Amino acid sequence: MNSNVYVRSKTSIRSISLTRIIFLLPLIIYGFYKNGIYLYIHNYVSVINMFRPLYLIIIGAAIGGLVNIIYEKIIKKNKDSLVDILFSSFHIEYGIILGSLVSINTNIIIFTFATLIIFFISKLFKNHINIISLTFIVIYIFSIFESNYIFSNVYELSKSFHLNLFDYLIGRGPGGVASTHIILLGIALTGLYISNNNKFEITLDSCLTYGILSVIYSVATNSSILEGLFLYNYIYIFSFVATDMVTSCYTNRGKNCFGILVGVLTFAFRLLNPILAPFIAVSITSLFNNFIDRKVNKMERHD
């Protein structure tokens, strides 16, 4: 597969989605342990709520598949096989990633309806904006009317922690349901890089850009460098949301520009709302992905 082009046939969509989902499984298992099993063992949640991390991820995946079935079978009258229809777009993957990113405290009803409505609208009008980011923003907005939107689970809320670098690397920091383990995330990215199923340039450039700005800001304000770098799912978002196959750039230079812009905007919006910052940044940048590719292509021809 050419590094600049991701063929959007059903076969390639299925292959890319399944590969990315497989590499996400260790993160999902760890998230289930951290936000479910561990809490149950220590009597913080009931046996039903122990499975809450999986509920969110499974619901997200199910909605992605259901939306594809409704759109392809009922609206388009598509006669393809069920497997082809389920993977006629990346929506199953979107649902899994979204379920991994939201807080364990997210209201399941809000999550379900927001995901269903936005995913379905995105099928009707095609993906012109990053769907995961847009859906998260809507879930966040509705959730804050119910209560404060926080990432910490019930155990983390009951304790005071002084986390070091190793703690963040093994996922002990608060974050989304299955998005905090940096080492497992690094393994997933390595696998995706080797299998050529991720736009690695976007991840690298967004991480480096945001990281440099964040460290400078932390030093200047005498705030925690580790919290600035590792809280709020930023690395996971740069790795699996910003790199969406449909709404991010395809050319090499385009991917570099896309990643840098996401990193800069994330840092800028972090000063206003650290939770929404990367989602707003990715949403805005995704609107201009084709424009960025066209511009850098013209620059390459002039070089």
FENCORVEN-V744820 format. One record per pair of residues at least 24 apart in sequence whose ideal C-beta (glycine too) atoms are under 7 Angstrom apart, sorted by the first residue. I is the first residue (numbers start at 0). J is the second residue. D is the distance in whole Angstrom. If there is no record, write none. Layout:
<<I J D> <I J D>>
//
This chain:
<<0 195 6> <2 195 7> <3 249 5> <3 250 6> <3 251 6> <4 249 6> <5 244 5> <5 249 7> <9 83 5> <9 86 6> <9 87 6> <12 86 5> <12 87 7> <12 88 7> <12 89 6> <13 86 4> <15 196 5> <15 244 6> <16 86 6> <16 89 6> <16 91 6> <16 92 4> <18 194 6> <18 196 5> <19 92 6> <19 191 7> <19 196 6> <20 92 6> <20 95 6> <22 187 4> <22 190 5> <22 191 6> <23 95 7> <23 99 7> <23 187 6> <25 183 5> <25 186 7> <26 99 7> <26 177 5> <26 178 7> <26 180 6> <26 183 5> <26 184 6> <26 187 7> <27 56 6> <27 99 6> <27 177 5> <29 170 6> <29 177 7> <29 180 5> <29 183 6> <30 99 7> <30 176 5> <30 177 3> <33 170 6> <34 103 5> <34 152 5> <34 176 6> <38 152 6> <38 153 6> <38 154 6> <41 154 7> <43 153 5> <43 154 5> <44 153 7> <51 103 6> <52 103 6> <52 176 5> <52 177 7> <54 107 6> <55 98 4> <55 101 6> <55 105 7> <55 107 7> <55 110 6> <55 176 6> <56 95 6> <56 98 4> <56 99 6> <56 176 7> <56 177 7> <58 98 7> <58 107 7> <58 110 7> <58 111 6> <59 94 3> <59 95 6> <59 97 5> <59 98 4> <59 114 6> <60 91 5> <60 94 5> <60 95 5> <62 94 5> <62 114 5> <62 115 5> <62 118 6> <63 90 4> <63 91 4> <63 93 6> <63 94 4> <63 118 6> <64 91 5> <66 90 5> <66 118 5> <66 119 5> <66 122 6> <70 122 4> <88 122 7> <89 244 6> <89 245 6> <90 118 6> <93 130 5> <93 131 5> <96 131 6> <96 239 5> <96 240 7> <97 131 5> <97 134 6> <97 135 6> <98 176 6> <99 175 6> <99 176 5> <99 177 4> <99 178 5> <100 135 6> <100 175 4> <100 178 5> <100 232 6> <100 235 7> <101 135 7> <101 138 6> <101 175 6> <101 176 6> <102 148 6> <102 149 6> <102 150 5> <102 175 7> <103 152 5> <103 176 5> <104 149 6> <105 138 7> <105 142 6> <106 142 6> <106 145 6> <109 138 6> <109 141 5> <109 142 6> <110 138 6> <113 137 5> <113 138 5> <113 141 6> <126 245 5> <126 246 5> <127 286 7> <128 246 6> <128 282 6> <128 285 5> <128 286 6> <129 240 7> <129 243 5> <129 246 5> <129 281 5> <129 282 5> <129 285 4> <131 240 5> <131 243 7> <132 240 6> <132 278 4> <132 281 4> <132 282 4> <133 282 6> <135 278 5> <136 275 6> <136 278 5> <136 279 7> <136 282 7> <139 274 7> <139 275 6> <148 274 7> <150 174 5> <150 175 7> <162 225 7> <164 225 6> <167 225 6> <167 229 4> <172 229 6> <172 230 6> <174 230 7> <174 231 7> <174 232 5> <175 232 5> <175 235 7> <178 232 5> <178 235 4> <181 229 7> <181 234 6> <184 234 6> <184 235 6> <184 238 6> <188 238 6> <197 242 6> <198 242 4> <198 247 6> <198 254 5> <200 251 7> <200 254 4> <200 255 6> <200 258 6> <201 241 5> <201 242 5> <201 247 6> <201 254 5> <201 257 5> <201 258 4> <202 237 5> <202 238 5> <202 242 6> <202 258 7> <203 258 7> <204 255 5> <204 258 3> <204 259 5> <204 262 7> <205 237 4> <205 241 6> <205 258 4> <205 261 4> <205 262 4> <206 234 6> <206 237 5> <208 258 7> <208 259 5> <208 262 3> <208 263 6> <209 233 6> <209 262 4> <209 265 5> <209 266 5> <212 266 4> <213 266 6> <231 273 5> <231 274 6> <233 265 7> <233 277 5> <236 277 4> <236 281 7> <237 261 7> <240 281 6> <241 281 5> <246 285 4> <246 288 6> <247 285 7> <247 288 6> <248 288 5> <248 291 5> <248 292 5> <249 292 6> <250 292 5> <250 295 6> <250 296 6> <252 295 4> <252 299 6> <253 291 5> <253 292 4> <253 295 5> <256 291 5> <256 295 6> <257 284 6> <257 288 6> <257 291 6> <260 284 5>>
//
